[in-house]
C-alpha cells in the first residue's frame, strides 16, 4: 500500500498535477528539500510546487521504489530530467539549460498519506550542468 501512495505521488509529479500530489499528503506534511528549509503543511507544499513549475520543467525516470513491510517508511531513487526555465533566486541565470541528475526521496507515511518527504540531489552537479 505505501508503495502505491508513492507511485501515485510521482505519477502526479510527472503529469504536472500538483492537486494529485497534494491528495497523497497528510494535512501536516513536512517537506524537507535539499539545501533548503522545512516546509510544513499542504499550503506551503503547494506554494513550493508553483515556484518549481515556474522555474523548472522536470520529468522523473528510472524510478525504483522501496517500502518497509509495516508501510510507515518508503524511498524512491530516480533520475531528474529537467529544463531550467526561469532564474531562481540565488542561482545562475536560466537560459533554457537542460540537466540530468540522480536524486532520491525518503518518506514517512501515516494513515495511508505521506507525512514527510525528504528529497536529496547533488546541488554541485546541478550547478555544473546549468552554468
C-alpha positions as CSV (number, residue, x, y, z in Angstrom):
1,X,0.0,0.0,0.0
2,X,2.8,2.5,0.9
3,X,4.4,1.9,-2.5
4,X,1.1,2.6,-4.2
5,X,0.9,6.0,-2.4
6,X,4.5,6.9,-3.5
7,X,3.9,5.7,-7.1
8,X,0.7,7.8,-7.3
9,X,2.6,10.8,-5.9
10,X,5.3,10.5,-8.5
11,X,2.9,9.8,-11.4
12,X,1.1,13.1,-10.4
13,X,4.5,14.9,-10.4
14,X,5.4,13.6,-13.9
15,X,1.9,14.7,-15.1
16,X,2.4,18.2,-13.7
17,X,-0.6,17.5,-11.4
18,X,0.0,19.4,-8.2
19,X,-3.5,18.6,-6.9
20,X,-2.8,14.9,-7.5
21,X,0.4,15.2,-5.4
22,X,-1.4,17.1,-2.7
23,X,-4.1,14.3,-2.5
24,X,-1.3,11.9,-1.3
25,X,-0.2,14.2,1.5
26,X,-1.2,14.4,5.1
27,X,-2.5,17.9,6.1
28,X,0.5,18.5,8.3
29,X,3.1,17.1,5.9
30,X,6.7,18.1,6.5
31,X,8.6,18.8,3.2
32,X,12.4,18.6,3.6
33,X,14.1,19.9,0.5
34,X,17.8,19.6,-0.3
35,X,19.7,22.8,0.7
36,X,16.5,24.5,2.0
37,X,14.2,25.0,4.9
38,X,11.5,22.5,6.1
39,X,8.1,23.5,4.8
40,X,5.1,22.4,6.9
41,X,1.5,21.8,5.7
42,X,-0.2,21.4,2.3
43,X,-0.4,25.1,1.6
44,X,3.4,25.5,1.9
45,X,3.9,22.4,-0.3
46,X,1.5,23.8,-3.0
47,X,3.4,27.2,-2.9
48,X,6.7,25.3,-3.4
49,X,5.2,23.4,-6.4
50,X,4.0,26.6,-8.0
51,X,7.5,28.1,-7.7
52,X,9.2,25.0,-9.0
53,X,6.8,24.8,-12.0
54,X,7.6,28.4,-12.9
55,X,11.4,27.9,-12.7
56,X,11.8,24.2,-13.8
57,X,10.2,21.6,-16.1
58,X,11.2,18.2,-14.8
59,X,10.3,14.6,-15.5
60,X,11.5,11.7,-13.4
61,X,12.7,8.5,-15.0
62,X,14.3,5.2,-14.0
63,X,12.2,5.2,-10.8
64,X,12.7,2.5,-8.2
65,X,10.6,2.5,-5.1
66,X,11.1,0.7,-1.8
67,X,8.9,0.3,1.3
68,X,9.1,-1.2,4.8
69,X,6.8,-4.1,5.5
70,X,4.8,-2.1,8.1
71,X,4.1,0.6,5.5
72,X,5.4,3.5,7.6
73,X,8.6,4.3,5.6
74,X,9.4,4.3,1.9
75,X,12.0,5.6,-0.5
76,X,12.5,6.2,-4.2
77,X,15.6,6.5,-6.4
78,X,15.2,8.2,-9.8
79,X,16.8,10.4,-12.4
80,X,15.6,14.0,-12.8
81,X,15.5,15.1,-16.5
82,X,14.9,18.9,-16.4
83,X,15.0,22.2,-18.1
84,X,15.8,25.4,-16.2
85,X,13.1,27.8,-17.3
86,X,13.3,30.9,-15.1
87,X,16.1,32.2,-12.9
88,X,15.7,31.0,-9.4
89,X,16.8,33.3,-6.6
90,X,20.5,32.9,-5.7
91,X,21.1,30.5,-8.6
92,X,22.7,31.0,-12.1
93,X,20.7,32.7,-14.8
94,X,18.2,30.5,-16.6
95,X,18.7,30.2,-20.3
96,X,16.8,27.0,-21.0
97,X,19.6,24.8,-19.9
98,X,18.9,21.1,-19.6
99,X,20.2,18.7,-16.9
100,X,20.1,15.1,-15.9
101,X,20.5,14.5,-12.2
102,X,20.3,11.4,-10.0
103,X,18.1,12.0,-6.9
104,X,16.3,10.3,-4.1
105,X,13.3,10.8,-1.8
106,X,12.5,9.4,1.6
107,X,9.0,9.2,3.1
108,X,7.2,8.7,6.3
109,X,3.7,7.5,5.9
110,X,0.8,7.8,8.3
111,X,-2.8,6.6,7.8
112,X,-2.2,6.0,4.1
113,X,-0.8,9.5,3.5
114,X,2.7,11.0,3.1
115,X,3.5,12.7,6.4
116,X,7.1,13.6,5.5
117,X,9.0,13.8,2.2
118,X,12.8,14.4,2.1
119,X,14.5,14.9,-1.2
120,X,18.2,14.8,-1.9
121,X,20.3,15.6,-5.1
122,X,23.8,16.8,-5.7
123,X,23.5,20.6,-6.0
124,X,27.1,21.0,-7.2
125,X,26.4,18.6,-10.0
126,X,23.2,20.6,-11.0
127,X,25.2,23.9,-10.9
128,X,27.9,22.4,-13.1
129,X,25.3,21.4,-15.7
130,X,23.5,24.7,-15.8
131,X,26.4,27.1,-15.9
